[in-house]
Amino acid sequence: GFPKNNIVPLAPFTSKVKFAIKSWLNEVLPKWSEFQVIPAAEYLGFMMGPEVGDEEVFWKASNKYYKRAKSIAGAPCSSNASTVAYNRDAATTLTFIMQLAHIPKSLAQLQHSAIASVLKFPYRAIDDAPFKLKQELGVYAPREPRTLAAATMTRAAMST
């Protein structure tokens, strides 16, 4: 059997669509008739399907990002060392999905909170442009995941 295989229709999910797909599978591809027909599924670490909203696409990766950032923030080290760890271990967790899906607005607030924690600054002590910190305070700048995603997309487009 195929226990992990699912079919996610690209049309709005209804019982009629599900029945049509299951019927077609039974008739044309009987070995695939065990596949589940579902409105959304996880693929490569994020949710996809026409029934999935932007928040749901990023839910798992956002949690992973925030947990990593908070773990780094809790380490007994300087802001510079924390920022290096954040840039390497936390910011990169979102870049793959950002290349493929719309970025939810709630991610900016989550990122702001994570960066404030990593830098060991009060939440309201930094503005929305923490990348200016090196100039203003001599602190390494945390990488912005959207910038990393744009760079990754550009690099991939130029090499394929």
WODA-V776948 format. One record per backbone hydrogen bond with DSSP energy under -0.5 kcal/mol. NH is the residue of the N-H (numbers start at 1). CO is the residue of the C=O. If there is no record, write none. Layout:
nh=NH co=CO
nh=NH co=CO
This chain:
nh=5 co=2
nh=7 co=36
nh=9 co=7
nh=9 co=38
nh=18 co=14
nh=19 co=15
nh=20 co=16
nh=21 co=17
nh=22 co=18
nh=23 co=19
nh=24 co=20
nh=25 co=21
nh=26 co=22
nh=27 co=23
nh=28 co=24
nh=29 co=24
nh=29 co=25
nh=32 co=29
nh=33 co=30
nh=35 co=32
nh=36 co=5
nh=38 co=7
nh=38 co=36
nh=41 co=48
nh=43 co=46
nh=46 co=43
nh=48 co=41
nh=50 co=9
nh=51 co=39
nh=52 co=49
nh=57 co=53
nh=58 co=54
nh=59 co=55
nh=59 co=56
nh=62 co=58
nh=63 co=59
nh=64 co=60
nh=65 co=61
nh=66 co=62
nh=67 co=63
nh=68 co=64
nh=69 co=65
nh=70 co=66
nh=71 co=67
nh=72 co=68
nh=73 co=69
nh=74 co=70
nh=75 co=72
nh=77 co=75
nh=82 co=78
nh=83 co=79
nh=84 co=80
nh=85 co=81
nh=86 co=82
nh=87 co=83
nh=88 co=84
nh=89 co=85
nh=90 co=86
nh=91 co=86
nh=93 co=90
nh=94 co=91
nh=95 co=92
nh=96 co=92
nh=98 co=94
nh=99 co=95
nh=99 co=96
nh=100 co=97
nh=101 co=97
nh=104 co=102
nh=107 co=104
nh=108 co=105
nh=109 co=105
nh=110 co=106
nh=111 co=107
nh=112 co=108
nh=113 co=109
nh=114 co=110
nh=115 co=111
nh=116 co=112
nh=117 co=113
nh=118 co=114
nh=119 co=115
nh=120 co=116
nh=120 co=117
nh=121 co=116
nh=125 co=122
nh=126 co=123
nh=132 co=129
nh=133 co=130
nh=135 co=132
nh=136 co=132
nh=137 co=133
nh=138 co=133
nh=138 co=134
nh=139 co=133
nh=145 co=143
nh=147 co=144
nh=148 co=144
nh=149 co=145
nh=150 co=146
nh=151 co=147
nh=152 co=148
nh=153 co=149
nh=154 co=150
nh=155 co=151
nh=156 co=152
nh=157 co=153
nh=158 co=154
nh=159 co=155
nh=160 co=156
